Amino acid sequence: MAGIEVEEWPARIASTALRLVDHQANMQMELALGKAPDTLPLDTITVIHVGNALRMDWNEIVPESDATIIMGNPPFIGMSWMSKEQQADNRHVFAPISAAKGLRTGRLDYVACWYAKAAELVTLRPQSRVAFVSTNSITQGEQARTMVPLLAGMGCEVDFGHRTFKWTSEAPGAAAVHCVIVGFSSTQRPNKRHRLFSYPRITGQPIETVPDRLNFYLFDGADYVPVKLTKPLIEGMPNAHKGSQPTDGGHLLLDEAAMREAVQIPEVAPYVKRFVQARDMLQGSPLRWCLWLVDAQPQHLRHPFIRQRLDQVSESRLKSPTVSVQEYAAKPALFTQNRQPEGSYFALPEVSSENRRWIPGQFYDTDVIAGNKLIIFPNAEPWHAALLQSSMFMAWVETFAGRLESRYSLAPGLAYFPIPWPELDQRAQQQLADRFEQVADARAVYPDATLADLYDPAAMPSQLIDAHTALDRTVDKAFGAAALLRSNDERLALIFERNNTP
Ligand SMILES: C[S@@+](CC[C@H](N)C(=O)[O-])C[C@H]1O[C@@H](n2cnc3c(N)ncnc32)[C@H](O)[C@@H]1O
């Protein structure tokens, strides 16, 4: 047996713990059989190597065997929190691995380096088995998109998995972590039996199932990875993209006082429009406006109220390191990106907290200018909005969308375009539209509450939860479920089923 730990003290604690367990096991053996093996000298029991596991040759350290068992609880450190040394470890581990070429391994959690080292050992010792505790993000979103082809390319496949459970350390102040355990081995290893442990309550006991297949997302299914798309997979669904980007140093935007002044000036008033970013949509106040000067008359642009602001926009754009922004210094009346739709649109925040059960969105008229922190769905109809406000959408987003730290990124390439929505006839569309209206009505009961208030899990009004549940029931059925599904896991299983059924 061998272990690796970079810190001296944890290494000693691990050695001591192993000795204690060994001793306890021997006492039990003695009770049962009347005889226990001699454990002296102590040094022969175990070796915990002190050092950086990612810079060691595991084939040298781990005693020779065809069927090595590698298990561990490697450090959980997201890409953006990794130190320079840890980033260098990542490059050191992945550089020699040919299956990693072309994959975005630099964006993986630190823990992924242990997967890669273990998979390398598996290629040398094909009867070996591996299992790592990891944060559940490794089995989701962009990380899973990299891990699936990486492990497959290294000749490995998932054997067993513990789906998300909550690990609360007893250490004072320690944060609870949402963990998974992924067990894998060589595709060559015969007689595999897949075991899947699901936690209906993430703090409770798991339920074991024995699926035919098991993918890296820890679902019964083939190793499906959604392809990033640039338009909806399903015809008839609306397009989606970011809103318009001002890059204006704040000078085209108006607070309430500036707006009040502007609407008094006849030359300026027609160009004053509401401006909404994700924060404005979710938090409500203070409201913001902007000067939307796309079709402005040149003589109006010379009005001092506008003129002064345009000079400031030019000045701030010239200071930008980005050449395309500098070029827009010559067109200060325009946002650097104008993606405002001609008709009404549905909007979702580009990034949303992972704590919300549903990510709230809202319809706006073309007169309200959508900022670049919104994802907008031009010409969306209420039944489209119903789909986007469903738990089915959330199940997809939780598993496949990218993340910014732990928050969801709704960039449509992964979070929306590849969703295999079911075909819906007019009756079903109407039913969904009605459900969406019920959600809107339930929100309207509390006109002073913002979307952030209404969708805070602790504050969400019961009528709103009920309206969403009714909406979920309709969407679940549209996806082929017999009744309301109990969890987003069940919803995802249905999505996998649809994808694996030709
Ligand atoms: C999540 S803790 C697990 C601790 C212990 N093995 C357990 O299961 O409770 C991760 C451990 O990895 C150690 N560690 C961090 N970076 C390491 C590296 N590059 N090589 C070896 N160990 C490392 C940390 O010091 C820490 O003790």
The ligand as a MOL file (V3000), in Angstrom:
LIG
                    3D

  0  0  0     0  0            999 V3000
M  V30 BEGIN CTAB
M  V30 COUNTS 27 29 0 0 0
M  V30 BEGIN ATOM
M  V30 1 C -9.5190 17.0680 0.1750 0
M  V30 2 S -8.0580 16.8280 1.1420 0 CHG=1
M  V30 3 C -8.1340 15.1260 1.5240 0
M  V30 4 C -7.4220 14.7720 2.7580 0
M  V30 5 C -7.4400 13.2610 3.0970 0
M  V30 6 N -6.7410 12.5040 2.0620 0
M  V30 7 C -8.8530 12.7620 3.2590 0
M  V30 8 O -9.3060 11.9730 2.4070 0
M  V30 9 O -9.5180 13.1730 4.1920 0 CHG=-1
M  V30 10 C -6.8170 16.9210 -0.0860 0
M  V30 11 C -5.4210 16.6700 0.4130 0
M  V30 12 O -4.5460 16.7490 -0.7200 0
M  V30 13 C -3.3180 17.3470 -0.2960 0
M  V30 14 N -2.6770 17.8850 -1.5110 0
M  V30 15 C -2.8940 19.0750 -2.1070 0
M  V30 16 N -2.1310 19.1890 -3.2090 0
M  V30 17 C -1.4190 18.0460 -3.3060 0
M  V30 18 C -0.4500 17.5740 -4.2260 0
M  V30 19 N -0.1030 18.3100 -5.2880 0
M  V30 20 N 0.0670 16.3640 -4.0310 0
M  V30 21 C -0.2880 15.6030 -2.9670 0
M  V30 22 N -1.1990 16.0040 -2.0500 0
M  V30 23 C -1.7600 17.2020 -2.2180 0
M  V30 24 C -3.7740 18.3870 0.6990 0
M  V30 25 O -2.7090 18.7320 1.5520 0
M  V30 26 C -4.9220 17.6810 1.4120 0
M  V30 27 O -4.4660 17.0070 2.5400 0
M  V30 END ATOM
M  V30 BEGIN BOND
M  V30 1 1 1 2
M  V30 2 1 2 3
M  V30 3 1 2 10
M  V30 4 1 3 4
M  V30 5 1 4 5
M  V30 6 1 5 6
M  V30 7 1 5 7
M  V30 8 2 7 8
M  V30 9 1 7 9
M  V30 10 1 10 11
M  V30 11 1 11 12
M  V30 12 1 11 26
M  V30 13 1 12 13
M  V30 14 1 13 14
M  V30 15 1 13 24
M  V30 16 1 14 15
M  V30 17 1 14 23
M  V30 18 2 15 16
M  V30 19 1 16 17
M  V30 20 1 17 18
M  V30 21 2 17 23
M  V30 22 1 18 19
M  V30 23 2 18 20
M  V30 24 1 20 21
M  V30 25 2 21 22
M  V30 26 1 22 23
M  V30 27 1 24 25
M  V30 28 1 24 26
M  V30 29 1 26 27
M  V30 END BOND
M  V30 END CTAB
M  END
